[in-house]
Amino acid sequence: MAAHGGQAEAGDGVDAGLIGTTDDAGRAQVTYAGHPLYYYAADRAAGDVKGQGIDGVWFALDAKGAAVKKAAPAASATQDGGVGGFGY
């Protein structure tokens, strides 16, 4: 998904009917199948999943909006630049 002009757009394989928004403290946030979407600060390129499974609660979603709980490959300090920051 991508945001253009404040509107989320469905990309290939994404069900536009599952895109929504929620408003928390006056800030709109995109949701997919009811799940608020976040990015992990160390993910720099399409397909990066360095934040996958952190604290057992942060997971990528599949096209139907279900959490994909398969573990991502282990990241090294050089893969995330040693930053380890959260993007939420």
C-alpha positions as CSV (number, residue, x, y, z in Angstrom):
1,M,0.0,0.0,0.0
2,A,1.1,3.6,-0.5
3,A,-0.3,6.9,0.7
4,H,-0.9,9.6,-1.9
5,G,-2.3,12.9,-0.9
6,G,-3.4,11.5,2.5
7,Q,-5.3,8.6,0.9
8,A,-4.1,5.0,1.1
9,E,-4.0,3.1,-2.2
10,A,-4.1,-0.6,-2.7
11,G,-1.2,-2.1,-4.6
12,D,-1.0,-5.5,-6.3
13,G,-2.4,-8.3,-4.2
14,V,-4.0,-5.9,-1.7
15,D,-7.8,-5.9,-1.2
16,A,-8.9,-2.3,-1.3
17,G,-12.0,-3.2,0.7
18,L,-9.8,-4.0,3.7
19,I,-8.2,-0.6,3.8
20,G,-9.5,1.8,6.5
21,T,-8.4,4.4,9.0
22,T,-8.5,4.9,12.7
23,D,-8.1,8.1,14.6
24,D,-6.0,8.0,17.7
25,A,-5.4,11.3,19.5
26,G,-6.3,13.3,16.5
27,R,-3.9,11.5,14.1
28,A,-5.4,9.4,11.3
29,Q,-3.7,6.0,10.8
30,V,-4.1,3.5,8.0
31,T,-5.5,0.1,8.9
32,Y,-5.7,-3.2,7.0
33,A,-8.4,-5.6,8.0
34,G,-8.8,-3.6,11.2
35,H,-5.1,-3.8,12.1
36,P,-3.2,-0.4,12.4
37,L,-0.2,-0.4,10.1
38,Y,3.3,0.6,11.2
39,Y,6.7,0.4,9.7
40,Y,9.9,-0.6,11.3
41,A,12.6,2.1,11.1
42,A,15.3,-0.3,10.1
43,D,13.4,-1.6,7.1
44,R,14.8,0.4,4.2
45,A,13.7,-1.5,1.0
46,A,10.7,-3.3,-0.2
47,G,10.6,-6.8,1.3
48,D,12.6,-5.9,4.4
49,V,11.1,-7.6,7.5
50,K,13.7,-6.8,10.2
51,G,10.9,-5.9,12.7
52,Q,9.0,-9.2,12.2
53,G,8.0,-10.8,15.4
54,I,9.6,-8.2,17.8
55,D,8.2,-8.7,21.3
56,G,5.9,-11.4,19.9
57,V,3.4,-8.7,18.8
58,W,4.7,-7.0,15.7
59,F,4.0,-9.0,12.5
60,A,3.6,-8.5,8.8
61,L,0.0,-9.1,7.4
62,D,-0.9,-11.3,4.5
63,A,-3.2,-10.2,1.7
64,K,-6.3,-11.3,3.8
65,G,-5.2,-9.2,6.8
66,A,-4.0,-12.1,8.9
67,A,-0.8,-11.9,10.9
68,V,2.1,-13.8,9.3
69,K,3.8,-15.2,12.4
70,K,6.6,-17.0,10.6
71,A,9.9,-15.8,11.9
72,A,12.0,-13.6,9.7
73,P,15.7,-14.5,9.1
74,A,17.9,-13.3,12.0
75,A,19.3,-9.8,11.4
76,S,22.8,-8.8,12.3
77,A,23.8,-5.4,13.6
78,T,25.2,-4.6,10.1
79,Q,21.8,-5.3,8.5
80,D,20.0,-2.7,10.5
81,G,22.9,-0.3,10.7
82,G,23.0,-0.9,14.4
83,V,20.1,1.5,14.8
84,G,17.4,-1.0,16.1
85,G,14.8,1.8,16.2
86,F,11.1,1.4,16.0
87,G,9.1,3.2,13.3
88,Y,5.8,3.6,15.2
